[in-house]
Amino acid sequence: MSYRIVSDATLDLPMELIEKHNVYVIPMTIILDGEEIEYEPSERNLTIKDFYNALREGKSSTTSQINPNLYIEHFTPILEAGEDIIYMGLTSGLSGTYQSANIAKGMLKDDYPDRKIMIVESFCASAGLGYCVNLACMKKEEGLSVEELFDWVTGIQRNIAHWFTVDDLFHLQKGGRLSIAEAMVGSALKIKPILSVDEEGKLYAAAKVRGNKKSEEFMINKIKEELSAENHTVFVAHGDCEDRAIALAERIKEETDATEVGITKIGPIIGTHTGPGMLAVLYEK
């Protein structure tokens, strides 16, 4: 039976890979300087560059999670076309979208009793979600059924490593991840928290270092220690700091066992909470 991999605008996967794998991406709403914008990875309504420039100018940004009705709106055409669905979205440790997707599944069940809607309890976020979706697409292309892929994804997702740091601590403070005192002191001392996602998909501070160089050394050392013996692909993700991302990718190629290093951008949905200058590495442990 044919099925479609579905995700949402938090996945931060390059558009060329989204198109290559035919991933259906549900757009999400961002409110930028009071204007409501429907964001999707094509950047049709808002470019990532314009978004970060707006933040640098001091404009405010907020986001909202996907509600069940929006899931129904986007799931229905796929089900009508006779395809099953496997949905992979933002970790439930950071958002209520997983719950909303399950509510939509329950509401659609009676209308489409012969269709399967598989909702993945993701423990990934941002480019980590994109990394996991990309792996799932490659497994699908190997011929896995929707049930087999669901089992594979739920077995692999906790093995996706997320390490990232930010330039402006006040974006984390606005999102409730740091206190105002921590943000002020950290900024004054140029302290960089190294953040990650735990086994429950929740954000936590793994370490604190001083300066960009130390934060990048930390991430490179983690890749050296943890990179999977089977999968040597690494993603480097950035919040409009492409030069730093390219330099870090080159170092990863030179200093670790990574054989393929891709670069992707952090879009506005996650970028609202991390700000310009976010740098991350994603890989399978």
MARGU-736287 format. One record per residue: x, y, z of N, C-alpha, C in turn; residue in one letter; residue number from 0. Coordinates in pm, 1 decimal. Atoms other than C-alpha are relative to their C-alpha. Last residue first. Layout:
REM residues N
R       nX       nY       nZ      caX      caY      caZ       cX       cY       cZ miti kolmar
R        X        Y        Z        X        Y        Z        X        Y        Z    A    NUM
...
//
This chain:
REM residues 285
R       nX       nY       nZ      caX      caY      caZ       cX       cY       cZ miti kolmar
R    -96.0     59.7    -94.4   2504.9    790.5   1749.2      9.1   -150.9    -18.7    K    284
R     47.9    120.9    -64.8   2338.3    936.8   1442.6    109.8    -57.7     89.3    E    283
R    -55.2    123.3     54.4   2426.0   1293.2   1356.9    -61.4   -117.8     74.6    Y    282
R     94.2    110.7    -14.7   2322.1   1654.0   1407.9     60.9   -123.9    -64.7    L    281
R    -40.1    120.5     72.2   2546.6   1956.7   1457.7    -97.1   -111.5     36.0    V    280
R     32.9    131.5    -52.0   2419.9   2301.6   1548.6     65.7   -109.5    -82.6    A    279
R    -81.1     97.9     73.6   2498.7   2671.5   1515.3    -22.7   -136.6     63.7    L    278
R      3.9    135.7    -53.2   2258.8   2950.4   1615.4     82.5    -92.3    -89.1    M    277
R   -128.6     48.4    -50.1   2380.3   3288.7   1498.7     -2.7   -136.8     64.4    G    276
R   -108.2      9.9     97.8   2048.1   3466.6   1462.7    126.2    -57.3     64.4    P    275
R    -59.3   -122.6     50.7   1780.7   3388.8   1723.4    107.7    -22.0   -104.7    G    274
R   -145.8     10.1    -12.0   1711.7   3070.0   1919.4     73.6    121.6    -54.4    T    273
R    -39.7     30.7   -137.5   1338.5   3084.6   1997.5    151.1     -5.5     19.9    H    272
R     66.6    -93.5    -91.0   1215.7   3254.5   1679.7     52.0    -16.3    142.3    T    271
R    -83.5   -119.8    -11.7   1474.8   3051.0   1489.3    -60.8    107.1     88.3    G    270
R    -97.2     24.1   -107.7   1276.2   2733.9   1561.5     83.6    125.0     23.9    I    269
R     76.3     60.1   -109.5    974.5   2847.8   1360.0     91.6    -27.3    118.9    I    268
R     58.1    -93.5    -96.9   1179.7   3092.7   1150.2    -72.8    -64.4    117.9    P    267
R    107.9    -87.1     44.6   1397.2   2834.0    974.9    -61.0     82.1    112.3    G    266
R    103.3      0.2   -103.2   1733.3   2692.8   1079.3   -107.1    101.2    -39.9    I    265
R     31.8   -125.1    -69.0   1934.2   2640.8    762.0   -108.6    -21.0    105.6    K    264
R    139.5    -39.9      9.6   2102.9   2324.2    635.8    -24.4    124.8     83.9    T    263
R     27.6   -127.6    -67.1   2457.1   2210.5    562.0   -145.7     37.2    -23.5    I    262
R     94.8    -88.7     65.3   2544.6   1850.8    480.3    -21.6    126.4     82.0    G    261
R     40.3   -108.8    -89.7   2855.4   1661.8    585.0    -89.3     96.1    -78.2    V    260
R     90.9    -92.9     67.0   2922.2   1323.1    425.5    -46.4    103.5    101.3    E    259
R    -27.7     10.7    143.8   3213.4   1096.5    516.0    -90.3     91.3    -82.4    T    258
R    113.4    -33.1     85.5   3225.9   1180.7    886.9     40.8     -6.3   -147.2    A    257
R     23.1    108.0     96.0   3515.7   1001.8   1057.3   -117.3     28.5    -93.2    D    256
R     81.1    111.0    -50.1   3628.5   1322.5   1228.5    -14.7   -106.7   -108.4    T    255
R    -39.3     45.6   -132.9   3895.8   1593.6   1194.1    -79.4   -118.3     54.3    E    254
R   -142.8     20.5    -18.6   3902.2   1691.7    826.0     33.5    -74.6    129.1    E    253
R    -51.2     89.3    104.4   3535.5   1650.9    736.1    145.9    -36.7     25.2    K    252
R     56.6    132.1    -28.0   3428.6   1802.7   1068.6     50.3   -101.8   -102.2    I    251
R    -74.7     58.7   -112.2   3667.7   2094.3   1013.7    -50.5   -140.7     31.8    R    250
R   -132.6     37.0     50.1   3516.4   2161.9    672.0     84.2    -64.3    109.7    E    249
R     15.0    119.5     82.0   3165.0   2153.6    816.8    135.4    -47.7    -53.6    A    248
R     15.7    113.6    -91.1   3266.9   2401.5   1087.1    -13.0   -129.9    -78.5    L    247
R   -130.2     24.0    -65.0   3400.4   2644.6    826.2     -8.0   -119.7     94.0    A    246
R    -88.8     57.9    101.6   3082.6   2611.3    617.7    135.8    -33.8     61.7    I    245
R     45.7    136.5     26.2   2863.6   2667.5    924.7     91.3    -69.2   -100.9    A    244
R    -40.5     83.5   -113.9   3066.4   2972.0   1032.9    -38.6   -145.4    -24.2    R    243
R   -146.4      8.6      3.6   3029.5   3125.2    687.2     52.1    -89.0    113.3    D    242
R    -45.7    100.6     95.0   2657.9   3041.3    679.2    151.8    -15.6     -1.9    E    241
R   -145.1    -21.9    -19.4   2563.5   3234.0    991.4     72.3   -102.9    -87.3    C    240
R    -52.9   -110.7     79.4   2192.1   3277.7    917.0    143.6     36.8     38.2    D    239
R     97.2   -107.9      1.4   2070.1   3046.8   1193.6     59.3    123.1    -65.2    G    238
R    -36.3   -134.5    -45.0   2282.9   2744.5   1117.3   -116.1     97.8    -10.1    H    237
R    113.0    -90.9     18.9   2265.4   2368.8   1080.4     35.1    137.3     55.5    A    236
R    -30.6   -124.7    -70.9   2553.5   2125.7   1027.6   -113.9     96.7    -31.5    V    235
R     58.8   -126.6     43.8   2432.4   1776.9    935.0     57.2    112.7     84.6    F    234
R     19.7   -106.1   -100.3   2655.3   1472.5    977.1    -69.4    117.7    -67.5    V    233
R     54.0   -125.6     50.8   2658.2   1144.7    779.6    -25.2     97.6    115.4    T    232
R    -99.2   -106.4    -19.2   2889.8    865.5    896.1    -45.6    133.7    -58.4    H    231
R     46.2   -119.2     72.1   2620.9    601.0    946.2     92.7    117.3     29.6    N    230
R     66.6     32.8    126.1   2736.8    249.9   1035.0    -33.7    123.8    -83.0    E    229
R    -95.7     75.5     82.1   2996.8    314.8   1309.0    -59.0    -31.6   -136.7    A    228
R     33.9    139.2     28.1   2769.3    583.4   1450.2    105.6    -67.4    -88.6    S    227
R     51.2     24.8    134.3   2938.0    908.1   1556.2    -18.2   -149.6    -25.1    L    226
R    131.4     64.2      7.9   2970.1    932.6   1935.7    -44.3    -44.5   -139.4    E    225
R     32.7     98.4   -102.9   3320.4   1025.4   2050.2   -120.3    -86.6    -36.9    E    224
R   -108.1     99.2     -7.8   3451.5   1203.4   1739.9    -36.1   -113.2     94.7    K    223
R      9.5     81.0    121.7   3115.7   1375.0   1690.8    106.4   -108.9      1.6    I    222
R    114.8     89.2    -16.1   3122.1   1488.7   2053.5    -18.0    -89.5   -122.7    K    221
R    -39.7    110.0    -88.7   3474.0   1625.5   2007.5   -114.1    -98.1     22.0    N    220
R    -87.6     88.7     76.7   3357.7   1830.5   1708.1     42.7   -118.9     84.6    I    219
R     82.9     76.9     92.8   3068.7   1972.4   1911.3     83.6    -96.6    -83.7    M    218
R     85.0     92.8    -75.2   3291.0   2077.8   2201.6    -78.0    -88.8    -96.6    F    217
R    -87.7    110.6    -42.5   3550.2   2231.5   1968.6    -81.7   -105.5     73.9    E    216
R    -20.0     83.4    118.5   3270.5   2437.6   1810.6     91.4   -118.3     31.0    E    215
R    126.1     70.7     25.6   3163.9   2569.1   2151.0     14.0    -92.7   -120.9    S    214
R     15.6    109.5    -96.3   3524.0   2649.1   2242.2   -128.2    -78.6    -26.3    K    213
R   -100.8    101.9     27.2   3578.2   2851.2   1924.4    -16.6   -120.1     92.0    K    212
R     39.1     87.5    111.0   3249.8   3036.7   1961.4     99.1   -113.2    -23.6    N    211
R    -38.2    -34.4    136.7   3333.0   3182.2   2301.1    -38.4   -104.0   -103.9    G    210
R    -16.5   -142.0     30.0   3334.6   3065.5   2663.1     46.4     19.2   -143.6    R    209
R   -136.6    -31.4     41.8   3191.1   2725.2   2743.3      6.8    149.1    -32.0    V    208
R    -17.2   -143.4     23.1   2885.6   2601.8   2928.8    146.4     24.9    -32.3    K    207
R   -128.8    -56.4    -40.7   2771.1   2239.8   2916.8     -3.0    150.2    -22.5    A    206
R    -95.0    107.4    -26.9   2473.0   2009.0   2863.1    133.0     52.2     52.7    A    205
R   -135.7    -53.3     17.4   2197.6   2268.8   2889.7     99.8   -107.1     42.3    A    204
R    -77.4    -17.9   -122.5   1863.5   2094.5   2844.6    137.8     55.1    -34.3    Y    203
R   -123.3    -76.9     12.8   1579.8   2083.2   2591.3     72.4      6.5    134.0    L    202
R      1.3   -131.7    -64.4   1320.3   1809.0   2623.2    137.7     65.6     -9.7    K    201
R     18.2   -102.8    100.9   1278.1   1519.4   2381.6     -5.6    140.3     57.2    G    200
R    142.2    -32.8      3.2   1225.0   1265.6   2658.5    -30.4    109.7   -102.1    E    199
R     72.2    117.4     48.2   1565.9   1110.1   2594.4   -150.6     19.4     -2.0    E    198
R    -17.1    123.6    -78.3   1731.7   1452.9   2625.8    -89.2   -112.0    -54.2    D    197
R    133.2     53.4    -24.9   1765.2   1726.1   2362.2     16.5   -133.7     70.5    V    196
R     31.2    124.9     66.4   2083.5   1934.8   2354.2   -143.4    -39.1     32.2    S    195
R    132.1     55.4    -25.3   2223.1   2272.9   2443.9    -20.6   -129.3    -76.7    L    194
R     15.2    105.6     99.1   2580.2   2393.9   2474.4   -129.4    -72.2     33.9    I    193
R     54.3    128.6    -45.5   2560.5   2721.0   2666.7     -4.9    -97.3   -116.7    P    192
R     83.6     68.6     97.2   2797.8   2985.8   2534.2    -54.3   -129.4     61.8    K    191
R     18.6    142.2    -27.4   2944.8   3226.8   2787.0    -98.5    -58.6    -99.7    I    190
R    -10.9     73.1    127.0   3056.3   3560.9   2646.6     -5.5   -150.9     20.5    K    189
R   -121.2     82.1     -8.3   3104.4   3693.5   3003.2     27.2    -79.8   -127.6    L    188
R   -112.1    -84.0    -42.4   2858.6   3981.0   2958.2    130.9    -77.5     -1.1    A    187
R    -36.0    -89.8    110.3   2620.0   3763.5   2757.9    121.6     83.9     34.3    S    186
R    -60.6     78.9    106.8   2622.7   3489.1   3021.1     44.0     86.5   -116.3    G    185
R   -134.4     39.5    -43.8   2561.6   3737.6   3302.8     72.2    -76.2   -111.2    V    184
R    -82.9   -120.0    -14.2   2267.1   3901.7   3125.0    143.5    -35.7     36.1    M    183
R    -24.6    -56.7    132.7   2111.4   3576.4   3003.6     93.5    120.5      8.6    A    182
R    -91.2     89.3     71.2   2150.2   3406.7   3340.5     35.5     56.5   -136.3    E    181
R   -132.2    -14.2    -62.6   1993.8   3707.9   3517.4    103.1    -87.0    -72.0    A    180
R    -56.1   -126.7     47.7   1700.9   3716.6   3272.8    139.6     20.6     57.4    I    179
R     50.1   -114.9    -74.6   1638.4   3350.0   3346.8     64.0    126.4    -55.8    S    178
R    -96.2    -59.2    -91.8   1706.5   3097.2   3072.7    -69.7    109.9     79.1    L    177
R   -107.2     99.0    -17.6   1490.2   2857.2   2869.2    109.7     49.1     92.9    R    176
R      7.6     65.8   -129.8   1171.9   3062.8   2911.2    107.9   -102.4     25.8    G    175
R     72.0    126.4     12.2   1136.6   3148.4   2544.7     -7.6    -78.6    128.7    G    174
R    137.9    -31.7     37.2   1231.0   3509.9   2605.5    -84.7   -126.0    -10.2    K    173
R     66.6    -55.7   -118.5   1543.0   3390.8   2789.1   -146.3     31.4    -29.9    Q    172
R     31.4    113.1    -87.6   1644.9   3170.4   2497.5    -73.0     47.6    124.5    L    171
R    106.5     72.9     68.6   1618.0   3473.7   2268.5    -39.5   -123.5     80.6    H    170
R    128.1    -60.2    -35.3   1813.4   3673.9   2527.6   -116.7    -63.0    -77.2    F    169
R     66.9     74.0   -106.3   2108.1   3437.2   2501.1   -139.0     53.8     30.9    L    168
R     73.1    -95.2    -83.8   2212.5   3581.5   2165.9    -81.6    -75.7    104.1    D    167
R    -75.9   -123.9    -16.3   2480.3   3383.8   1982.4    -62.9     93.0    103.2    D    166
R     62.8   -121.3     53.9   2337.0   3035.6   2020.5     90.2    121.0     24.6    V    165
R    -29.4   -116.6    -81.3   2473.8   2683.8   2067.6    -59.5    122.9    -68.3    T    164
R      5.3   -132.8     61.6   2376.5   2344.6   1940.1     30.5    109.5    101.5    F    163
R    -85.4    -90.9    -77.7   2420.1   1973.0   1990.5     -5.6    136.9    -65.8    W    162
R     22.7   -142.2     25.3   2152.8   1725.0   1883.1     95.4     78.8     89.6    H    161
R    -65.1    -95.6    -91.0   2238.5   1353.6   1857.7    -28.5    142.5    -45.4    A    160
R    -38.2   -121.0     71.5   1990.3   1122.3   1683.1     56.1    100.5    100.2    I    159
R   -142.4      4.6     32.9   1996.6    785.8   1861.9     46.3    121.6    -78.6    N    158
R    -74.9    -39.6   -120.0   1661.6    849.8   2031.0    150.9     -4.8    -22.4    R    157
R      4.7   -144.1    -23.4   1506.8    848.6   1683.6     74.9     45.6    125.1    Q    156
R   -122.9    -73.9     30.4   1626.1    502.8   1581.9      1.4    141.2     55.8    I    155
R   -118.3     62.6    -57.4   1374.8    255.0   1726.6    126.3     83.2    -15.4    G    154
R     12.9     -5.3   -145.6   1065.7    467.4   1673.2    118.4    -67.4     69.5    T    153
R    -16.7   -137.2    -47.5   1182.7    523.9   1316.8     -7.0      6.3    151.8    V    152
R   -141.2    -39.0     16.0   1229.1    152.7   1242.9     24.3    138.8     58.4    W    151
R    -80.7     73.0    -98.8    891.3     54.2   1388.2    146.1     41.6     -7.4    D    150
R     36.8    -52.1   -131.9    714.8    326.5   1187.0     84.0    -67.8    108.5    F    149
R    -69.6   -127.4    -15.8    908.0    220.9    876.6    -31.2     62.1    135.3    L    148
R   -143.0     27.1    -18.7    797.8   -140.7    914.2     76.9    130.0     21.8    E    147
R    -17.0     56.5   -134.4    434.9    -37.4    963.4    147.5    -24.4     30.5    E    146
R     22.7   -107.8    -96.0    444.5    193.2    659.0     17.0    -50.3    142.9    V    145
R    140.8    -34.0    -11.2    603.0    -83.6    452.2    -16.8    110.9    103.3    S    144
R     68.3     29.4   -125.3    977.5    -75.8    388.7   -147.8     39.0     -8.7    L    143
R    116.9     87.0     15.6   1090.8    -80.5     24.6    -73.6    -34.1    127.4    G    142
R    -48.4    137.8      0.4   1446.9     54.1     35.1   -115.1   -100.2     -8.4    E    141
R    -41.9     29.5    136.5   1301.6    391.9    -66.4     62.0   -139.2    -12.5    E    140
R    121.2     23.2     79.3   1121.3    397.8    268.1     36.3    -42.1   -141.9    K    139
R     46.9    134.1    -35.1   1457.7    358.0    441.7   -127.4    -34.5    -77.9    K    138
R    -91.0     94.8     63.9   1594.2    659.7    254.3    -40.5   -143.8     29.9    M    137
R     27.2      0.4    144.6   1288.8    862.6    350.3     89.1   -100.2    -72.2    C    136
R    123.1     75.4     21.7   1328.1    763.1    715.4    -33.9     -9.1   -148.3    A    135
R    -31.3    141.7    -16.8   1690.6    881.3    715.5   -122.1    -86.2    -29.1    L    134
R    -82.3     39.0    115.0   1583.6   1217.7    572.8     37.8   -147.7      7.3    N    133
R     89.6     13.5    114.2   1305.3   1245.9    831.1     77.9    -45.0   -123.5    V    132
R     74.8    124.0    -19.5   1558.2   1180.5   1109.6    -95.7    -25.3   -116.5    C    131
R    -95.4    110.2     14.6   1796.2   1450.4    983.9    -73.6   -133.7      7.6    Y    130
R    -30.2     11.8    142.0   1507.6   1693.5    940.3     93.7   -116.2    -28.0    G    129
R    118.7     59.6     60.8   1396.2   1623.6   1297.0     23.0    -18.8   -149.4    L    128
R     -2.7    137.9    -48.0   1750.7   1694.5   1412.3   -119.6    -77.3    -52.4    G    127
R    -77.5     76.0     97.7   1741.4   2004.6   1189.7     20.0   -144.3     45.1    A    126
R    -70.2    -82.4     96.7   1461.3   2137.1   1409.7     75.6    -86.2   -101.7    S    125
R     43.5   -137.8     25.1   1368.5   1900.6   1691.6     83.9     60.7   -111.8    A    124
R    -91.3    -82.6     77.6   1383.5   1530.8   1773.9    -58.1    139.6    -22.4    C    123
R    -86.5    -56.1   -103.9   1222.8   1304.7   2033.7    105.0     89.9    -65.1    F    122
R   -135.6    -44.0     31.9    936.3   1228.8   1800.8     73.2     50.4    123.4    S    121
R    -33.1    -77.5   -119.8    633.8   1028.9   1905.0    146.0     40.7    -12.3    E    120
R   -126.0     30.2    -68.8    559.0    918.2   1548.6     15.7     91.1    121.8    V    119
R    -54.0   -122.7    -57.3    194.8    935.7   1438.5    123.5    -35.1     83.4    I    118
R    -99.9     34.1   -102.4     94.2    652.9   1203.8     64.4    129.6     48.9    M    117
R    -64.1   -126.9    -35.7   -227.4    715.6   1008.2     92.4    -29.3    117.7    I    116
R    -83.3     -1.4   -120.5   -341.0    396.8    832.1     58.7    140.1     18.6    K    115
R   -128.0    -70.2      9.5   -630.4    403.3    584.2     73.2     -6.9    133.9    R    114
R    -96.1     85.5     70.5   -911.1    147.8    561.5    138.6     62.5    -12.3    D    113
R    -32.9    120.3    -78.5  -1128.2    310.6    827.6    104.9    -89.6    -65.2    P    112
R    -95.8     72.4     84.4  -1114.6    652.6    655.6     45.6   -127.6     71.9    Y    111
R     21.5    -35.0    140.3  -1416.3    848.5    783.8     90.3    -78.9    -94.5    D    110
R    128.2     54.4     45.3  -1419.2    671.7   1120.1    -23.9     27.4   -148.1    D    109
R      2.9    146.4      1.8  -1046.7    729.9   1182.7   -129.6    -56.3    -58.4    K    108
R      3.3     47.5    138.5  -1036.0   1095.3   1084.9    -24.3   -150.9    -10.9    L    107
R    114.8    -60.5     68.1  -1128.4   1236.5   1427.5    -15.0    -51.0   -143.4    M    106
R    122.7     56.1    -54.7   -890.4    998.9   1605.4   -124.3     50.9    -70.7    G    105
R      5.8    140.6     40.4   -604.2   1094.5   1375.7   -129.3    -64.0     48.1    K    104
R     44.0      1.4    139.5   -679.7   1462.5   1432.7    -13.2   -143.2    -51.9    A    103
R    142.1    -37.0     -3.1   -652.8   1411.1   1808.9    -56.9     -3.2   -141.1    I    102
R     74.2    118.2    -43.2   -325.5   1225.6   1753.6   -150.1     27.1     10.8    N    101
R      1.3     95.5    111.4   -186.7   1514.5   1550.4    -78.4   -125.1     36.4    A    100
R     95.3    -48.0    100.0   -288.2   1762.1   1822.4    -10.6    -97.2   -117.2    S     99
R    134.4     23.2    -53.3   -106.8   1555.1   2087.7   -106.2     43.1   -101.8    Q     98
R     19.8    145.5      1.3    208.4   1546.9   1877.3   -140.0    -34.4     50.2    Y     97
R     45.3     41.3    132.1    174.1   1922.6   1814.2    -22.8   -151.3     -8.7    T     96
R    119.1     82.9     -9.8    186.7   2001.0   2185.1    -48.3    -51.5   -133.6    G     95
R    121.3    -50.9     63.5    542.9   2130.6   2167.6   -114.7    -97.4     21.1    S     94
R     -7.2   -143.7     26.2    888.8   2106.1   2325.0   -130.4     58.8    -53.3    L     93
R    -65.6    -65.5   -113.0    897.4   1762.0   2488.3      9.0    150.3    -15.4    G     92
R    104.5    -38.7    -95.2    640.8   1644.9   2233.7     58.7     63.4    125.4    S     91
R      6.8     74.7   -124.0    925.0   1647.5   1980.7   -108.8     51.1     94.4    T     90
R    -84.1    -49.6   -108.9    845.3   1827.9   1656.4    -21.8    -81.0    127.1    L     89
R     -0.5   -141.9    -33.8    683.2   1623.5   1383.8     90.2     31.8    116.7    G     88
R   -113.4    -23.6    -89.0    698.9   1291.5   1200.7      8.9    149.4     25.6    M     87
R    -29.2   -139.8    -32.8    372.4   1177.4   1040.3    112.9      7.0    101.9    Y     86
R    -85.7      5.1   -118.5    339.0    841.4    866.4     46.1    142.8     26.4    I     85
R    -82.1   -111.8    -48.2     38.3    850.4    638.0     88.5    -45.3    114.3    I     84
R    -14.7     -3.1   -144.7   -149.6    597.6    422.8     95.7    112.9     37.6    D     83
R   -130.6     23.3    -61.4   -236.9    677.8     63.4    -11.2     -2.5    152.4    E     82
R    -22.3    141.9    -22.6   -569.8    635.5   -118.4    134.4    -34.1     61.9    G     81
R    -75.9     53.4    114.4   -581.7    984.4   -270.3     33.0   -148.1     17.0    A     80
R     92.7      4.4    114.0   -855.0   1074.8    -20.7     67.1    -59.5   -123.2    E     79
R     86.4    116.1    -22.7   -611.9    987.6    259.5    -97.6    -18.5   -115.6    L     78
R    -87.6    116.8     13.5   -357.5   1234.0    119.7    -81.3   -127.9     16.2    I     77
R    -27.1     26.0    142.2   -624.2   1499.1     65.8     88.4   -122.5    -23.2    P     76
R    114.3     48.5     77.4   -745.8   1454.0    427.8     30.0    -23.5   -147.9    T     75
R      2.2    145.9     11.4   -410.3   1481.5    609.1   -106.2    -47.7    -99.8    F     74
R   -112.8     46.3     81.9   -364.0   1852.8    534.7      4.1   -152.3    -14.0    H     73
R     -1.8    -65.9    130.9   -702.8   1984.7    648.9    109.1    -54.8    -90.3    E     72
R    107.0     60.4     79.6   -722.4   1729.2    930.6     -0.2     57.7   -141.4    I     71
R    -43.8    134.5     37.9   -384.2   1846.5   1060.6   -104.1    -67.0    -89.0    Y     70
R    -97.3    -18.4    108.0   -507.2   2205.3   1045.9     57.0   -134.7    -44.5    L     69
R     71.3    -31.5    124.5   -817.8   2109.5   1243.9     96.2     18.5   -117.4    N     68
R     54.2    118.9     66.5   -607.7   1936.0   1510.6    -68.6     29.4   -133.0    P     67
R    117.8     52.3    -69.9   -406.8   2252.8   1591.3    -58.8   -118.8    -76.5    N     66
R    104.4     43.0     92.3    -51.2   2318.2   1473.0   -116.8    -56.8     79.8    I     65
R     -4.3    139.4     42.5    157.0   2505.0   1729.9   -115.7    -31.6    -94.4    Q     64
R    108.0     76.9    -61.7    190.0   2881.9   1742.0      4.4   -141.8    -53.9    S     63
R     51.4    110.1     81.1    489.4   3105.9   1679.9   -117.1    -65.2     72.9    T     62
R     59.5    107.8    -78.8    615.6   3442.6   1803.1    -52.5   -106.6    -95.5    T     61
R     50.4    115.8     72.6    847.6   3706.2   1658.8    -57.5   -101.1     98.2    S     60
R     39.3    114.9    -81.0    942.6   4055.7   1769.2    -55.9   -111.3    -87.8    S     59
R    140.5     36.3     15.9   1135.2   4308.6   1561.3    -31.0   -127.8     77.2    K     58
R     75.9    -11.9   -123.8   1465.2   4431.6   1703.0   -147.1    -33.8    -10.6    G     57
R     52.9   -137.1     -9.5   1642.8   4504.0   1375.8    -85.8     21.2    124.9    E     56
R   -114.3    -86.8    -28.2   1846.2   4185.3   1420.7    -42.7    146.5     12.8    R     55
R    -36.4     18.4   -141.5   1518.3   3994.0   1443.9    116.2     91.4     37.2    L     54
R    104.2    -64.3    -80.0   1405.2   4144.2   1111.9     29.6    -13.8    149.7    A     53
R    -26.5   -144.4      5.8   1737.4   4048.8    952.4   -102.6     77.1     82.5    N     52
R   -107.9    -29.7    -95.0   1679.0   3695.9   1077.0     39.1    147.4     -2.8    Y     51
R     43.6     25.0   -137.8   1340.3   3676.6    902.8    109.4     38.3     99.8    F     50
R     82.7   -113.6    -42.8   1461.4   3841.6    582.4    -46.2    -16.2    145.0    D     49
R    -86.5   -117.9    -12.4   1740.0   3582.2    548.7    -79.3    121.3     50.0    K     48
R    -71.6     14.3   -127.1   1500.2   3294.7    617.6     90.7    120.6     23.7    I     47
R   -131.7     62.4     12.5   1277.4   3412.1    337.8     67.2     -4.9    136.8    T     46
R    -99.5    -65.8    -84.9    909.1   3470.5    408.2    133.2    -70.5    -18.3    L     45
R     63.1   -113.7    -68.0    602.1   3386.8    200.3     96.6     79.4     86.9    N     44
R     83.7    -77.3     92.4    762.4   3157.1    -57.8    -54.3    127.2     65.4    R     43
R    -23.6   -141.9    -30.8   1039.0   3040.1    175.9    -81.3     91.9    -89.7    E     42
R    -28.3    -61.3    129.3   1007.9   2693.4     12.8     36.2    147.5     15.7    S     41
R   -142.8      5.0     36.4   1041.5   2560.5    368.0     35.1     56.4   -135.9    P     40
R    -29.3    132.5     51.9    691.9   2682.7    464.4    143.2      0.0    -53.2    E     39
R   -135.7     33.6     44.4    585.5   2978.8    675.5      6.9   -144.4    -49.0    Y     38
R     -3.2    146.0      9.5    230.3   3113.8    693.7    135.7    -39.5    -57.7    E     37
R    -57.1     54.2    123.3    275.2   3474.2    805.3     -3.3   -152.1      6.4    I     36
R     13.2    145.1      0.9     76.9   3674.6   1061.7     44.3    -54.6   -135.3    E     35
R     56.8     53.3    124.5    205.6   4031.4   1084.8     -0.3   -152.4      3.6    E     34
R    144.2    -18.0      6.5    251.3   4185.3   1432.1    -67.0    -55.1   -124.2    G     33
R     28.6   -142.5    -12.8    627.5   4228.2   1402.0   -149.5     28.0    -20.6    D     32
R   -122.1    -79.9      3.9    655.5   3869.8   1284.7    -36.5    147.6     -1.3    L     31
R     44.2   -139.0     -8.8    373.0   3633.4   1380.5    124.4     86.2     15.8    I     30
R    -89.7    -85.1    -77.8    469.7   3287.3   1258.5    -59.5    140.7     -0.2    I     29
R     20.2   -143.9     -7.5    221.9   3025.5   1142.5    104.1     66.7     88.4    T     28
R     31.1    -45.8   -136.0    317.6   2676.8   1033.8     -3.6    152.1      2.3    M     27
R    -51.0   -132.6    -38.2    320.1   2499.3    697.1    -41.9     36.5    142.1    P     26
R    109.7    -86.2    -43.6    258.8   2121.9    678.3     57.9    135.4     40.4    I     25
R    -31.4    -85.0   -114.4    538.3   1953.4    481.3   -118.5     92.0     31.2    V     24
R    109.1    -97.2    -12.0    465.7   1656.8    253.6     24.2     80.3    127.7    Y     23
R     54.0    -16.0   -135.9    796.9   1485.3    183.6   -110.0    105.2     -3.4    V     22
R    144.7    -22.5      7.1    849.8   1397.0   -183.7    -63.2      3.6    139.5    N     21
R     68.3    110.3    -68.2   1197.9   1251.4   -117.5   -152.3     14.9      1.2    H     20
R    -53.9    128.7     45.2   1378.2   1468.4   -373.3    -79.1   -116.3     58.5    K     19
R     53.0     28.3    133.7   1153.1   1766.4   -302.4     46.4   -136.7    -51.1    E     18
R    145.7     10.9    -13.2   1222.6   1766.4     71.7    -61.5    -38.5   -134.5    I     17
R     25.1    133.4    -54.1   1589.8   1697.7     -3.7   -149.0    -23.3     21.3    L     16
R    -31.8     97.7    104.2   1614.2   1999.7   -236.1    -21.8   -143.6     48.3    E     15
R    112.2     16.1     91.5   1428.5   2212.3     16.0     29.8   -104.3   -106.7    M     14
R    -13.7    -74.9    125.7   1698.4   2159.3    277.6   -112.2    -32.6    -97.7    P     13
R    -69.9     84.6     97.7   1558.0   2012.0    602.1     12.0     78.9   -129.3    L     12
R   -126.9    -63.2     39.0   1460.9   2245.3    885.4     88.5    -93.2    -83.6    D     11
R    -99.4    103.8     29.1   1192.9   2005.8   1026.6    134.0     54.8    -48.1    L     10
R   -111.3     -0.8    -95.8    995.2   2274.5   1210.1    114.0    -91.1    -43.2    T      9
R   -100.8   -102.1     30.4    776.3   2343.4    906.4    108.3     14.0    105.2    A      8
R     47.2   -138.1     -8.1    587.6   2016.8    942.5    117.3     95.5    -11.8    D      7
R    -62.9    -69.9   -112.1    625.3   1648.8    857.0    -57.5    141.7      4.4    S      6
R     47.8   -136.2    -24.0    448.9   1394.2    637.3     76.6     58.1    118.3    V      5
R    -64.4    -54.0   -119.0    589.4   1073.6    487.3    -38.3    147.2     10.0    I      4
R    -69.8   -127.9     11.8    336.2    940.1    237.4     63.5     35.7    133.5    R      3
R     11.3    -89.1   -115.0    205.6    587.7    189.6     89.4    121.5    -19.2    Y      2
R    -75.6   -125.3      9.3    128.2    345.6    -90.6    -18.9     83.2    125.9    S      1
R     83.8   -120.2      0.0      0.0      0.0      0.0     87.4    125.3      0.0    M      0
//
